[in-house]
Each structure stands twice: as structure tokens, then as C-alpha cells.
Amino acid sequence: MEIRIQGVSKYYFSEGKTIKALDNVDLTIPANQIFTLLGPSGCGKTTLLRCIVGLETPDTGEIRIGDEVVWSKEKNISIPPEKRGLGMVFQTYAIWPHMNVFDNVAYPLQVRNVPKDTIRQRVEKTLRFVQLEGFEKRPATKLSGGQQQRVALARALVAEPKVILFDEPLSNLDAKLREETRKELKIFLGKLKITAVYVTHDRIEALALSDSIAIMRAGQIIEVGSPQKIYFDADHQFVADFIGRANLVKATVRAQEGGYTIVDSGLGTIACQHRDIPVGSEATLCIRPEFIRIIKGEGDGGKNVVNGHVESLVFVGEAYEADIRVGNERLLAKIDPDANLKEDDPVSFSLAPAHCLLVSI
């Protein structure tokens, strides 16, 4: 079910100051997708999620879920959370410690006075779906972190919501369990084929789970796109830098020729993938570390060939992370662990234009 957000603002007042948690947000969340709100702490992503659910009241704008307006300042509409047909998984899971797994999952149906036989059937069906069949009588808080996360997911799903929302549900898990649970969640949501809105500040989580990502900063939507678009072809420097490790080099557009945008930079003259930027304009050249393929020794100085030297090397298991000094620029590169390189060695690398991205400052 599609969610449409139009002109939504939310203000808080603290110590005589007005804080814009949300600043005139316009956003369409497509039906039957995993849509992630990604951004740094304090950017407004959780506030936006809570406005969709109805746990926060916006100051302006309108929120529509499917064909129903659930909140509108202008139309004086405010549908309470329990009548919006949504499910939610909280960061803390919010599992009742005095209840077993069955009762935790059954609770949303019990408060709706659903018949007991129907409750039993739907709880059993949902627990099978999240692979917790046979755990019905277990104390919920005695389960592992990953199992508790699945109990919270089952409780959100048992009422068969139109939309399910997640507020950083994996942040309390250790790194390995978070990775495993992320894969399970992707499979579960793929099978459900419902709209899922997911909030996180973890870029890996966003890239791995999402069909679409909205990057937020200071209460505004900066950019929306697929994980591949956001990572490889961002339009803004903030987005390119936030979504992954990036080398950012100041550049000036020199020419548009041969289907490429040519720039002058601290790396020399570089041909980049085409951008409609006027000649003479300043921009930022973004190069991902994984696309800097290091060769020992100096290169021939051909097109997009850059010479430098190894400034530092750090072994991180699957690779070395190297700082490569090129004039006044220092670039992060990933180097194969069996590379025969040491600090101060001269090196060169060739940059494919497709991997040289120009973003707005």
C-alpha cells in the first residue's frame, strides 16, 4: 500500500528555540517495497516514522496511506494509531517480560477481541512463518536476541497489517547476529509482499535490505533512489559520503567532450562519467576506494592514470587499507592482502570514467 507524505513539518521547542525535526517533507513510499529512511542521528527519520504511525502529531501537511487520509492539518483529520492498520517493530522490541511467546504475539488480537480459535490459528501460522514454531510456551525474554526480534516481527504481522514499520530493530544485536537477522528479515519481507518502512543509520543495513532508500539530513529528504543509484550515482556530496566510504576531491569542470565530463583536480585532468555541469563550475569528484586498483611503480601518464606513493598500510583481513598520497591529496584504497607493497613505495592506478562521479557540493 502506497504512503504519500505532503508538506509535513514537525517542530519542537527547547530553551526558547524552535527545532525543525521535519522541514516540509514531501515523500511517496511505493506499495509493496522495503523502503528505508537513512540518515545520521537527529536527522528526523524516526520522527517521520512516528508521524506515519500516529505516535507523533505533525504541525503541517498531510499523510495518506493508500486511499485514506490518516492525518491532515488543513482537513482536520487525525486517525488514531490503532485504526491506521499498521504494524510496528520497535528498537527495543517492547516484548512483555511476564508473557510467553504465544501471548506476546497474540496480544494485538486479544485487545481487538478476536475469537480465541482465530487467535490460536493466526498465532501458530505467524510463528511458523518466522520459524519459531514450538516456542509458544517459552518465556519471551529468555530467548536469544535474534529470536526476540522474530517475536517482535510476529507480533507486528499477526494482525495482518497493510504496512509494517521498523525503528532500528537490529541495533541491539551483535555484528554477526545482526547480519544473520538482516538476511532473514529480507527473506520474510520478500515473501509478505507488503509495504515496509525501515529506519536505520546503518548504511550496510540500508543497502542490503532496501528496494529504495531516502537519505535524510536536518529534517529534509536529500535524495531518493535504489541502493545501486544511491551508492554508485548519487547527486549530492553528502549522500555520496554518507552512504559509503568515499574519496572526495575538489574539481573544476574543464570541458564536455566525447560523452565525458573533463575536470581539473588535485589528481590531474580526469575524464568522468557525464554530468550536465557548466564549464568552469566547481564540483566534487567522488571515487570509491574499491575502484582504485593499485599497481606497483609509476604509470605511463596516460588518460586517467594517476601516480602517487603509499603513505600508510593497515591490514584488515580481507585486504590492506592504504592511504595513497597524490600531491596534496590523500586517497583511501583497498589492496589485495598478497600485494607486495610497503610504505613509501611508488604506485599508480587507472580510473575508469564510469567510476569517477561528480557530485554537487
C-alpha positions in Angstrom: 0.0 0.0 0.0 1.4 3.4 -1.0 2.2 6.1 1.5 2.1 9.7 0.5 3.5 12.4 2.7 3.0 16.0 1.6 4.4 19.2 3.3 4.8 17.5 6.7 6.7 19.6 9.3 7.2 18.9 12.9 8.6 21.4 15.4 9.9 21.1 18.9 10.6 23.9 21.3 13.5 23.8 23.7 15.1 26.5 25.8 13.4 29.2 23.8 14.5 27.8 20.4 12.4 26.2 17.7 13.9 22.9 16.4 12.7 21.7 13.0 12.6 17.9 13.3 10.8 17.7 10.0 11.0 20.5 7.4 8.3 20.5 4.8 8.8 16.8 3.8 7.3 15.5 0.6 7.7 11.8 0.0 6.0 8.9 -1.8 6.7 5.4 -0.5 5.8 2.9 -3.1 3.5 -0.1 -2.3 5.0 -3.5 -1.7 8.6 -2.3 -1.3 11.1 -2.2 1.5 11.7 1.5 1.8 14.4 2.7 4.1 14.8 6.1 5.8 18.5 6.5 6.2 20.5 9.3 7.9 22.6 10.4 10.8 21.2 10.6 14.3 18.9 13.6 14.8 18.0 13.9 11.1 14.3 13.3 11.6 13.9 9.8 10.3 12.3 8.3 13.5 10.1 11.4 13.9 8.8 10.9 10.3 8.2 7.2 11.1 6.3 8.1 14.2 4.2 10.6 12.3 3.2 7.9 9.8 2.2 5.6 12.7 0.4 8.3 14.6 2.6 8.4 17.7 3.7 12.0 16.8 1.4 14.8 15.6 2.8 16.9 12.7 2.4 20.7 12.7 1.7 21.0 9.0 0.9 18.8 6.0 -0.9 15.6 5.1 -0.3 11.9 5.4 -2.2 9.4 3.2 -2.0 5.6 3.5 -3.5 4.0 0.4 -6.6 6.0 -0.4 -7.2 7.1 3.2 -6.0 10.4 4.7 -4.8 9.5 8.2 -3.7 12.9 9.1 -4.3 16.4 7.7 -3.8 19.8 9.3 -5.9 21.5 6.6 -8.8 19.0 6.7 -8.6 18.5 10.5 -8.2 14.7 10.1 -6.4 12.6 12.7 -6.9 8.9 12.7 -5.6 7.2 15.9 -2.6 4.8 15.6 -4.7 1.7 16.3 -7.1 2.4 13.4 -4.4 3.0 10.7 -3.9 -0.7 10.0 -0.2 -0.6 10.7 2.3 -2.9 12.4 5.4 -1.7 14.1 8.7 -3.2 15.4 10.5 -1.1 17.9 14.2 -0.7 18.6 13.8 -2.3 22.0 11.3 -5.0 20.7 8.9 -4.0 23.6 8.4 -7.6 24.5 6.2 -8.2 27.6 8.5 -9.9 30.1 5.7 -11.6 32.0 4.2 -13.3 28.9 5.3 -16.3 26.9 5.9 -16.2 23.2 2.3 -17.1 22.3 0.8 -14.4 24.5 3.2 -11.8 23.2 2.3 -12.5 19.6 -1.4 -12.9 20.4 -1.7 -9.6 22.3 -2.7 -7.4 19.3 -5.6 -9.8 18.5 -6.7 -10.1 22.1 -7.1 -6.4 22.5 -9.3 -6.4 19.4 -11.5 -9.1 21.0 -10.8 -11.6 18.1 -12.2 -15.1 18.9 -9.8 -17.5 20.7 -9.8 -20.1 18.0 -9.0 -17.5 15.4 -6.2 -16.1 17.6 -4.7 -19.6 18.0 -4.7 -20.3 14.3 -3.2 -16.9 13.3 -0.5 -17.0 16.0 0.5 -20.5 15.0 0.6 -19.5 11.4 2.7 -16.4 12.1 5.2 -18.3 14.3 5.7 -20.9 11.6 6.4 -18.1 9.2 9.1 -16.6 11.4 10.5 -20.0 12.2 9.5 -20.1 15.9 7.1 -23.0 15.7 7.3 -24.9 19.0 8.4 -21.8 21.0 4.9 -20.9 22.1 5.3 -21.6 25.8 8.8 -20.2 26.2 9.3 -17.1 28.3 9.8 -14.5 25.6 12.7 -12.7 27.4 14.6 -16.0 27.8 15.1 -16.2 24.0 18.2 -15.1 22.1 18.3 -11.6 20.7 17.6 -12.8 17.2 14.7 -14.9 18.4 13.3 -11.9 20.3 13.5 -9.9 17.2 11.4 -12.5 15.4 8.8 -12.5 18.2 8.5 -8.7 17.7 8.2 -9.3 14.0 5.5 -11.9 14.5 3.5 -9.7 16.8 3.6 -6.9 14.2 2.5 -9.3 11.5 -0.2 -11.3 13.3 -2.9 -8.6 12.8 -2.2 -8.7 9.0 -1.3 -5.0 8.7 -1.4 -3.0 5.5 2.1 -1.6 6.3 4.8 -2.6 8.7 7.3 -0.1 10.1 10.7 -0.8 11.7 12.5 1.6 14.0 16.2 0.4 14.0 15.2 -3.1 15.0 18.6 -4.7 14.7 20.7 -2.1 16.6 20.8 -4.1 19.8 22.3 -7.2 18.2 25.9 -8.0 17.9 27.5 -7.7 14.4 27.3 -11.4 13.4 23.8 -11.9 14.6 22.7 -8.6 13.0 24.0 -9.8 9.7 22.2 -13.1 10.0 18.9 -11.5 11.2 19.1 -8.9 8.3 19.2 -11.8 5.8 16.2 -13.5 7.5 14.2 -10.2 7.5 14.9 -9.6 3.8 13.5 -13.1 3.1 10.5 -12.7 5.4 9.5 -9.3 3.9 10.1 -10.5 0.4 7.5 -13.3 1.0 5.0 -11.0 2.5 4.8 -8.6 -0.4 3.6 -5.7 1.8 4.9 -2.2 2.2 7.7 -2.0 4.8 9.2 1.3 6.1 12.5 0.8 7.8 14.5 3.4 9.8 18.3 3.0 10.3 21.5 4.9 10.5 23.5 1.8 9.3 24.3 2.2 5.6 25.1 -1.6 5.2 21.7 -2.4 6.6 20.0 0.0 4.2 21.9 -1.2 1.2 21.3 -4.9 2.0 17.6 -4.7 2.8 16.1 -2.0 0.7 14.3 -1.7 -2.6 14.5 2.1 -2.2 16.4 4.5 0.1 15.6 8.0 1.2 18.6 9.9 2.6 17.6 12.4 5.3 19.5 15.4 6.8 18.3 18.1 9.1 14.7 17.2 8.7 14.7 17.1 4.9 14.8 14.4 2.2 18.0 14.9 0.3 17.8 12.2 -2.2 15.7 9.1 -3.0 16.8 6.1 -5.2 17.6 2.4 -5.4 20.6 1.2 -3.3 22.6 1.0 -6.5 21.7 4.5 -7.6 22.4 6.0 -4.2 25.8 4.2 -3.9 27.1 4.5 -7.5 25.4 7.5 -8.9 24.5 9.9 -6.0 23.7 13.5 -7.0 24.9 15.2 -3.7 28.2 15.1 -1.9 26.5 14.5 1.4 24.8 11.4 0.1 27.9 10.0 -1.6 29.9 10.5 1.5 27.3 9.2 3.9 26.3 6.0 2.0 29.8 4.6 1.9 33.5 5.4 2.2 34.4 7.8 -0.5 37.4 9.9 -1.6 36.2 13.4 -2.2 38.4 15.7 -4.3 37.7 19.3 -5.3 37.4 19.7 -9.1 36.6 22.3 -11.7 34.8 21.4 -14.9 37.1 21.9 -17.9 35.1 20.6 -20.8 32.3 18.3 -22.0 33.7 16.1 -24.7 33.4 12.5 -26.0 30.5 11.8 -23.7 32.6 12.6 -20.7 32.9 15.5 -18.3 36.5 16.5 -18.1 37.7 18.1 -14.8 40.9 19.6 -13.4 41.6 18.3 -9.9 44.3 17.5 -7.4 44.7 14.2 -9.3 45.3 16.0 -12.6 42.9 16.1 -15.5 40.3 13.4 -15.1 37.6 12.2 -17.5 34.4 11.4 -15.5 31.0 10.0 -16.3 28.9 12.7 -17.9 27.2 15.3 -15.8 25.3 18.3 -17.0 27.5 20.8 -15.2 28.6 24.1 -16.9 32.2 24.5 -17.9 34.0 26.5 -15.2 31.8 25.2 -12.4 33.2 23.7 -9.2 32.2 20.2 -8.2 33.4 17.3 -6.1 35.0 14.3 -7.6 33.9 11.1 -5.7 35.9 7.9 -6.1 35.1 4.8 -4.1 38.2 3.0 -2.5 37.3 -0.3 -4.2 37.7 1.2 -7.7 41.3 2.4 -7.1 43.3 -0.6 -8.5 46.8 -0.1 -7.3 49.9 -1.1 -9.5 53.4 -1.0 -8.1 55.6 1.5 -9.7 54.8 4.6 -11.7 52.4 4.6 -14.6 52.8 5.9 -18.2 50.8 9.1 -17.5 48.0 8.2 -19.9 44.4 9.1 -19.7 43.1 8.9 -16.1 46.4 7.4 -14.9 47.5 8.8 -11.6 50.9 8.4 -9.9 51.5 8.6 -6.2 53.1 6.7 -3.3 52.0 4.6 -0.4 51.7 6.7 2.7 50.4 4.1 5.1 49.1 0.5 5.1 46.7 -1.2 7.5 45.9 -4.9 7.4 42.1 -5.5 7.9 42.0 -9.2 7.0 40.5 -9.5 3.5 42.5 -6.5 2.3 45.0 -3.8 3.2 43.6 -0.3 3.5 46.1 2.1 2.1 46.5 5.8 2.1 47.9 6.9 -1.2 49.5 10.3 -1.4 49.0 12.1 -4.7 50.4 15.7 -4.4 48.3 17.4 -1.8 45.5 14.7 -2.0 45.3 11.6 0.1 43.2 8.7 -1.1 41.9 5.6 0.6 42.4 2.4 -1.5 41.8 -1.3 -0.9 44.7 -3.5 -1.8 44.9 -7.3 -2.1 46.3 -8.9 1.0 49.0 -10.6 -1.0 50.2 -7.4 -2.7 54.0 -6.9 -2.3 53.8 -3.3 -1.2 55.2 -1.3 1.7 55.1 2.3 2.9 56.8 4.9 0.5 56.6 2.6 -2.5 55.7 4.4 -5.7 52.4 3.3 -7.2 49.9 4.1 -10.0 46.3 3.5 -10.7 44.0 4.0 -13.6 40.5 5.4 -13.0 37.6 4.2 -15.2 35.5 7.2 -16.1 32.3 5.3 -15.1 33.7 5.2 -11.5 34.6 8.9 -11.4 31.4 10.5 -10.1 30.9 14.3 -10.0 28.5 15.4 -7.2 27.2 18.8 -6.2 28.9 20.5 -3.3 
